Amino acid sequence: MQYLLAGAIALGIVMLALVWRERRLRARRDLMTHILDLADDFEKELLECRKRLREMPALVADPTTTNATAANASASAEAMVANALRDLLAHRLWLKGEGQQASLEALAAARDALATAKSSVQAQIARLDEARADLDGLRDVRDAIDKATRR
């Protein structure tokens, strides 16, 4: 009877260890999936931001003047996007090489850093949209003035 009880206790301990291990593995897998999904979304947002930045000089362009300041600002912002894309690539390479051995805390920190960076880019895109709307409005006003002065 004692052997049966000891065997049942040992089996219970083994089962608890297996359940604990499975939960940790599932947590790691879910966290890695979430990080990779965030990285994909972040990359899409960065590419969209770069696209919108490239459209800005055309919106700012005035046929009668050159706007070097806008071009310089756009180039600087594009360099920041390129750096962010390089950092994202480094992040992905780190995940590929070290992700399976990294602690859950390190993975959670990586997830949080990506989420913070992504929200920052979303704010920048919103500001670009506002600037674009302002420029479109100014261009419409300029066109109306040009049209009125031609009459």
C-alpha positions in Angstrom: 0.0 0.0 0.0 2.8 2.4 0.8 4.4 1.8 -2.6 1.1 2.5 -4.3 0.8 5.8 -2.4 4.4 6.8 -3.1 3.9 6.0 -6.8 0.7 8.1 -6.9 2.5 11.0 -5.3 5.5 10.7 -7.6 3.1 10.5 -10.6 1.3 13.6 -9.4 4.6 15.5 -9.1 5.6 14.4 -12.5 2.3 15.5 -13.9 2.5 18.9 -12.2 6.0 19.4 -13.6 4.8 18.5 -17.1 1.8 20.9 -16.8 4.1 23.7 -15.6 6.6 23.0 -18.4 3.8 23.0 -21.0 2.5 26.3 -19.7 5.9 27.9 -19.9 6.4 26.6 -23.4 3.0 27.9 -24.4 3.7 31.3 -22.8 7.0 31.5 -24.7 5.4 30.5 -28.0 2.5 32.9 -27.5 4.9 35.7 -26.6 7.2 35.0 -29.6 4.1 35.0 -31.9 2.9 38.3 -30.4 6.4 39.9 -30.8 6.6 38.7 -34.5 3.1 40.0 -35.2 4.0 43.4 -33.6 7.2 43.5 -35.7 5.3 42.8 -38.9 2.8 45.5 -38.1 5.6 47.9 -37.1 7.4 47.3 -40.4 4.2 48.0 -42.3 3.8 51.2 -40.4 7.4 52.2 -41.0 7.1 51.5 -44.8 3.8 53.5 -44.9 5.5 56.4 -43.0 8.4 56.4 -45.5 5.9 56.4 -48.4 4.1 59.4 -46.9 7.3 61.2 -46.2 8.3 60.8 -49.8 5.0 62.3 -50.9 5.5 65.4 -48.7 8.1 67.3 -50.9 5.7 67.0 -53.9 2.9 68.5 -51.8 5.2 71.3 -50.5 6.7 72.1 -53.8 6.0 75.5 -55.1 6.7 76.0 -58.8 8.0 79.5 -58.1 10.4 78.7 -55.3 12.5 75.9 -54.0 11.9 74.6 -50.6 15.2 73.2 -49.3 14.0 73.2 -45.7 11.1 70.8 -46.4 13.4 68.6 -48.5 16.0 68.5 -45.7 13.3 67.7 -43.1 12.0 65.0 -45.3 15.5 63.5 -45.8 16.1 63.6 -42.1 12.8 61.9 -41.3 13.5 59.3 -44.0 16.9 58.6 -42.4 15.1 58.1 -39.1 12.7 55.6 -40.7 15.6 53.8 -42.4 17.3 53.5 -38.9 14.1 52.2 -37.4 13.9 49.5 -40.2 17.5 48.5 -39.5 16.8 48.3 -35.8 13.7 46.2 -36.5 15.8 43.8 -38.6 18.4 43.6 -35.8 15.5 42.8 -33.4 14.2 40.1 -35.7 17.7 38.6 -36.0 18.1 38.6 -32.2 14.7 36.8 -31.9 15.8 34.2 -34.4 19.1 33.6 -32.8 18.4 34.1 -29.1 14.6 34.0 -28.8 14.4 30.4 -27.8 16.9 30.8 -25.0 15.9 34.3 -23.8 14.0 34.6 -20.6 10.3 35.4 -20.7 11.2 38.7 -19.0 13.6 39.6 -21.9 11.0 38.6 -24.4 8.3 40.7 -22.6 10.8 43.7 -22.6 11.3 43.2 -26.4 7.5 43.1 -26.9 7.0 46.3 -24.8 9.8 48.1 -26.7 8.2 47.2 -30.1 4.8 48.3 -28.9 6.2 51.7 -27.7 8.0 52.2 -30.9 5.0 51.3 -33.0 2.8 53.7 -31.1 5.4 56.5 -31.6 5.3 55.8 -35.4 1.5 55.8 -35.3 1.7 59.3 -33.7 4.1 60.5 -36.4 1.8 59.1 -39.2 -1.1 61.0 -37.6 1.0 64.2 -37.6 1.9 63.6 -41.3 -1.8 63.1 -42.1 -2.5 66.5 -40.4 0.3 68.2 -42.2 -0.8 66.7 -45.5 -4.4 68.0 -44.9 -3.0 71.4 -44.0 -0.9 71.4 -47.2 -3.8 70.3 -49.3 -5.9 73.1 -47.9 -3.1 75.7 -48.5 -2.6 74.4 -52.0 -6.4 74.8 -52.7 -6.2 78.4 -51.4 -3.1 79.1 -53.5 -4.8 77.6 -56.6 -8.0 79.7 -55.9 -5.8 82.9 -55.5 -3.9 82.0 -58.8 -7.2 81.5 -60.5 -8.7 84.8 -59.2 -5.6 86.8 -60.3 -5.7 85.4 -63.8 -9.1 86.7 -64.5 
